[in-house]
Amino acid sequence: MQGITIDKESDVVQIKYAVVYAPRRSRGRFAENCVFVVETELDALDEADESKHLYAARVIGPSKSSEGQRIYYLDDWLQPL
């Protein structure tokens, strides 16, 4: 994702694996309450459930939006092998 600086020495805005609640996968950012961070890519893929609109993803965040909300930006949707 362009425009987001990742500080590898900080634990603030980082690339993480997650399961994202997304009724439509057309969005590029998600409120913190829609993102469930997990340890590994495999965990995200295991917990995804398309029938519940829960999708495995690699996200960047959390970051604070201009409205003061904590958000995550989509880096990429993960696909099962």
N, C-alpha and C positions, 0 to 999 in steps of 0.2 A: 504494500500500500504506500503510495507516494505521499509525502507531506507530513508523515508522522515520524518523529525522531525516536529511536529506540536507544535508551541508555543501558548498555549491557552490565554496568556496575550498579544499577539501581534495581529495586524490585517494584518500582512504580509502573510505568507504561512498558509492558513486555508482551512478547508473542506467547500465547497460551492455547492449549487445546480446550475445547468446550463443546457442550451441547447447547444449541441455541433454539429457543422457542420462536418460530417464525411462520405465521400463517401464510405469508408469501416470501419467497426467497429473493425478492427483488431489492430489498433494502441493503444498505452498506454499513449501517450502524444500528446498534441495539442498546436499549436501556439495560442497566446492570441487572435488573430483576428478570430479564429474559435470557440471561447467559449463566450457564452452570459450568464453572471451570472444573476440569478433571486433570488427572496427572499425565496421561499419555494419549496419543492418537488412537491407540487401540481401545482405551476406555471410552473415548468419545464415540467411536464407531459402535461399540457394544451397547451404549446407552441411547443411541439415536432411535427414534421411533416415528417414522413418517406419518403414521395414522394419527399421531398426537401433535404433529407439526414440530417435532424435535429433531434437529439436524446436527450432525457432527460438523465441526468447523475449527479452523485455526483463526483466532481473533487477536487483536492488538488492544491492550488496555490494562486496567481501566484508565480513562481520561475524563476530565471534567469538561462538559459542554458549556457553551456560552450561556445556557439557561441554568447552569449550576448542577446539572444532573451528571452522575457517573455513567459513562457509556463505553462500549466496546466497538471497535471497528472490525469489519470482516476482512480477514486476509485472504481466506480461501475456504470453500466448502470442501469437506473431505468425502471421498468416495470409497466404499468397500473394495478391496482387491478382488 
